[in-house]
Amino acid sequence: MKNLFKNISYLFILATITLFTQNTNAQSSAEKKLTLTYQGLNVTDNFKFVDSKGKEIVFHDEDIESPSKLSLFDEGLFGKRFVVHYKWVDVMLFDQETGVAKDETMKVKRITNFYEANDIRMKKNTTILASNNE
């Protein structure tokens, strides 16, 4: 009877850990959205933004399938506020000296879409009303 109880306890612990791990992975891959002020590129060519509290937030890169028509390499965008959609992704690490890919990955933030905070054209589920005042 003690053996049965011990096995059930181990099974319960294993199931709990597995469920927690799957939930954490699902949350980390979900797309998130922030409103930020663009500060340009940092020394490692990552995109640097600042939130309303002054906290610096850095994004590794932009998704090649991003629908945005803007380029974060445009210096005219520095200091402007953007709505940034992003998700956490795994990127391959490379050896600094040889440039050869390692068997390691790192989690980074990738921009999936961005638009100016006051630009309603790119917002999802937005209804635009137009009238002719003649």
C-alpha positions as CSV (number, residue, x, y, z in Angstrom):
1,M,0.0,0.0,0.0
2,K,2.9,2.4,0.8
3,N,4.4,1.6,-2.6
4,L,1.2,2.4,-4.4
5,F,0.8,5.7,-2.5
6,K,4.5,6.6,-3.3
7,N,4.0,5.8,-7.0
8,I,0.8,7.9,-7.1
9,S,2.6,10.8,-5.4
10,Y,5.5,10.7,-7.9
11,L,3.0,10.6,-10.8
12,F,1.1,13.6,-9.4
13,I,4.4,15.6,-9.0
14,L,5.5,14.7,-12.5
15,A,2.1,15.7,-14.0
16,T,2.1,19.0,-12.1
17,I,5.6,19.8,-13.4
18,T,4.8,18.9,-17.0
19,L,1.6,21.0,-17.0
20,F,3.4,24.0,-15.5
21,T,6.2,23.7,-18.1
22,Q,3.8,23.5,-21.0
23,N,1.8,26.5,-19.7
24,T,5.0,28.6,-19.3
25,N,6.1,27.7,-22.9
26,A,2.7,28.7,-24.3
27,Q,2.8,32.0,-22.5
28,S,6.3,32.8,-23.7
29,S,5.5,32.2,-27.4
30,A,2.3,34.3,-27.3
31,E,2.4,37.7,-28.9
32,K,2.5,40.7,-26.6
33,K,2.0,44.4,-27.2
34,L,3.5,47.6,-25.7
35,T,3.4,51.3,-26.4
36,L,7.0,52.6,-26.4
37,T,9.3,55.4,-27.5
38,Y,11.9,54.5,-30.1
39,Q,15.5,55.4,-29.1
40,G,17.4,53.9,-32.1
41,L,19.9,51.1,-32.3
42,N,22.2,50.1,-29.4
43,V,25.8,49.2,-29.7
44,T,24.9,45.6,-30.7
45,D,22.5,46.8,-33.4
46,N,19.4,45.8,-31.4
47,F,16.3,48.1,-31.4
48,K,16.1,50.1,-28.3
49,F,12.9,51.5,-26.9
50,V,11.9,53.2,-23.6
51,D,8.5,52.7,-21.9
52,S,6.6,55.5,-20.1
53,K,8.5,54.9,-16.9
54,G,11.9,55.2,-18.5
55,K,12.6,51.5,-18.5
56,E,14.7,50.4,-21.5
57,I,13.4,47.5,-23.6
58,V,15.5,46.0,-26.3
59,F,14.3,43.9,-29.2
60,H,16.7,41.5,-31.1
61,D,15.2,41.9,-34.5
62,E,12.1,42.3,-36.7
63,D,10.2,39.4,-38.1
64,I,10.6,39.3,-41.9
65,E,6.9,38.8,-42.3
66,S,6.1,42.0,-40.3
67,P,3.3,44.0,-42.1
68,S,4.9,47.3,-41.1
69,K,6.0,49.6,-44.0
70,L,8.3,51.5,-41.7
71,S,12.0,50.8,-41.2
72,L,13.5,51.1,-37.7
73,F,16.8,52.0,-39.4
74,D,15.2,55.3,-40.4
75,E,16.7,58.0,-38.0
76,G,13.6,60.1,-38.5
77,L,11.7,57.7,-36.3
78,F,13.9,58.3,-33.2
79,G,11.9,59.8,-30.4
80,K,8.5,58.7,-31.8
81,R,6.0,56.6,-29.9
82,F,5.1,53.2,-31.4
83,V,2.8,50.3,-30.6
84,V,5.1,47.3,-30.8
85,H,3.8,43.7,-31.1
86,Y,6.5,41.1,-30.2
87,K,7.0,37.6,-29.2
88,W,9.8,35.6,-27.5
89,V,11.7,33.3,-29.9
90,D,14.8,31.1,-29.8
91,V,17.8,32.2,-31.9
92,M,20.9,30.2,-32.6
93,L,24.1,31.4,-31.0
94,F,27.3,31.7,-33.1
95,D,31.0,31.5,-32.0
96,Q,32.4,35.1,-32.0
97,E,35.7,34.1,-33.5
98,T,34.8,31.5,-36.1
99,G,31.2,32.5,-36.9
100,V,30.2,28.9,-36.7
101,A,26.8,28.1,-35.2
102,K,26.9,26.6,-31.7
103,D,24.5,24.0,-30.4
104,E,23.0,26.6,-28.1
105,T,20.0,28.9,-28.4
106,M,19.0,32.1,-26.6
107,K,15.5,33.5,-26.0
108,V,15.1,37.0,-27.5
109,K,12.2,39.4,-28.2
110,R,11.4,39.7,-31.9
111,I,9.2,42.5,-33.3
112,T,6.2,41.0,-35.2
113,N,4.6,44.4,-36.1
114,F,4.9,48.0,-35.1
115,Y,3.1,51.3,-36.0
116,E,3.0,54.8,-34.7
117,A,0.9,55.1,-31.6
118,N,-1.4,57.6,-33.2
119,D,-1.7,55.7,-36.5
120,I,-5.1,54.0,-36.6
121,R,-4.5,52.4,-40.0
122,M,-2.6,49.4,-38.7
123,K,-4.7,48.8,-35.5
124,K,-6.7,45.6,-35.5
125,N,-10.5,45.7,-35.3
126,T,-10.7,49.4,-35.8
127,T,-13.8,50.9,-37.5
128,I,-13.1,54.1,-39.5
129,L,-16.1,56.3,-40.1
130,A,-16.0,58.8,-42.9
131,S,-18.5,61.5,-43.9
132,N,-19.0,63.9,-46.7
133,N,-19.8,67.3,-45.2
134,E,-21.0,69.0,-48.3
